[in-house]
Amino acid sequence: MADFRLEKGADGLAVITWDAEGRSMNVMTREAFGDVDAMIDDVLADDAVKGIVITSGKKDFAGGMDLNALATIREEAGDTPAQGLFDFTMEGHRILRKLERAGMDDKNKGGKPVAVAIPGTCAGIGTEIALACHRRFMADNPKAKIGLPEIMVGIFPGGGGTTRYSRMVGAMAASPVLLEGKMLDPKKAKGASLVDEVVPADELLDRAKAWVLEATDADIVKPWDQKGWKMPGGEPYHPSGFMTFVGASAMVNGQTKGVYPAAKALLSAVYEGALVPFDTALKIEARWFVNVLMNPSSTAMIRSLFLNKQALEKGANRPEAPDQTVKKVGIMGAGMMGAGIAYVSALSGIEVVLIDQEQANADKGKAYSEGLLDKGISRKKVTQDKKDEVLGRINATTEYEALSDCDLIVEAVFEDTGIKAEVTKKVEAVVGKDCIFATNTSTLPITQLAEASERPDQFIGIHFFSPVDKMMLVEIIKGEKTGDRAVAKALDFVRQIRKTPIVVNDARFFYANRCIIPYINEGVRMVKEGVEPALIENAAKLLGFPLGPLQLTDETSIDLGVKIAKATKAAMGDEYPNDEVDDVLFWLANEGRLGRKTKAGFYAYDDSGKRLGLWDGLEGRYPVANEQPDLSRVQHRLMMAQVLEAVRAFEEGVLEDIREGDVGAILGWGFAPWSGGPFSWLDILGAARAVEICEALTAEEGERFATPNLLRKMAESGGTFYAEYGDGAAAAA
């Protein structure tokens, strides 16, 4: 199976076309890299070839490296995985360096020009190949992006991208692309020197060829191969360069809190590489890259944020059922949640009927989409035609009859069993018998809500996270009678709107809220105990959580917490475990401090809603104790409060796949992305150590930290979750 093809023309040009068989996007494999190497040798040895153009046979250029290859290399290397990865990385450097030098002699003469013609999106190794070329042409395609996003999955550009790009533009200018993983559109990419020319798509290949035929020796010598080259912005010991690296180090540590190894390794590779010749810098980059690959954090991030996420989006857990692509969706309730669902549906090409009791409310719901599209226009990401097209798909109305030809209903009315039951009956009276009914709820049992339906096998839960347009996770909940077609419909719908799905079984709070609520409660409980609120919040941030539990409570609203607490207590009775938490939340609610929406909560806010800091009035009600717990104790409480619920959910069969548990945790509530998710974190920590922590916490804090049987068995056997369940096996298997 050939992923590259080489064609030599009568004009003296060799065109290497990347067109991976059986893939919609070009992804680099080990075998394909070997083919590229052979093709480079061929054209450099052929005197009839004047130069090379590299392009793609697909609408996009490349999606990056096949990260599965890295796991394979580690396995093949046996007892020396680091050496195997280093050798593989250096082989890639050798190939791209050969392309970059293109046959030049020691005096930088006699080389063959190499241009790259990029038709669409270009990421990872694709961008690194482009950076090794002498001229980069990119089609003027507003949908295309180019960049080096490796940092987003726990690694950094290790195919020469870190060294080349930082030497091209300087460490400071390279930061948004390297340290933030920003993908840029063609025009911004030109401004950032990722590409040299942005040209009309129909002229792309011709312009690249023309440049190659006219290029001189001076055009193809990279700056770092010329005498007297100095790093833009200053080398590390240059006064300005020194300040750049000091600032960058502070920025990296401030943003990562020291828990993301890739960012520190990247900065180290740039700093150390700037002190030595280019080829030595590549070796330094390779060593730091392997250092990151050998770090369990990076392994976990790659697995969860790339491999597992991709598998779930492709339908890893989809039941056998015919294609369930949604043609027309009816959305009941035009509040913030319903309006958001309408927007992402219409944006994805689905016809939408948006219903509310009052026409003014329905229109307001549609206006939400208009507002988001107007923002896109102001940022030049959306055209007026696109806006008109999307809004044209949304029919905002009060008439239930408009739902008659919908094949999916998403109900997003108030979290009230009676109201939802009434809406269910009204909808089923007008829709076709094959229409799937989905209820958007975060707490109400799906099995109970399905009692209002005449077709419970076609009734399912879909839990969107707010705001819908930004949050990538969608939790699909099966009731006791939910059938496979309903699950397939929900999964196909989530795929259409470009979200990531997880599928769970019906239980109190499902999966995500089951884990989030204990995290919030543990933070609030510590406030009641007299733990310094700043210690609680910073302990969470030092674990890599985007928000501490108190800030998260403010963001989701304190009155929502009160409502959930009351409903849970009514359902659990004497078994309810959170009276200490309620004491704090109910008091704040009674004081009118409902969170960010009222500009008053655990935090103080200014008139514009900007968070100013923790509210000093909190100490008047809950004085800070003279003796404070160790940071590690606070972190153990916050971490285990979530992780143990994840294990229990898997143990009980609510969660059927640990891959969904890890991906859902990161995307749903920002669970320490560096860890790969709760199950990956337990594997990094080791089950035996986790049990030790649980036993200590249980002795001091109570039974909420009791060790689940599954975790105890894992500790006794010395196993790991991914070794036993990483292929999607259920806990009961």
Summary of the structure (lengths in Angstrom):
residues: 733
radius of gyration: 28.0
end to end distance: 37.4
largest distance: 86.6
contacts: 2612
relative contact order: 0.06
helix: 54%
strand: 12%
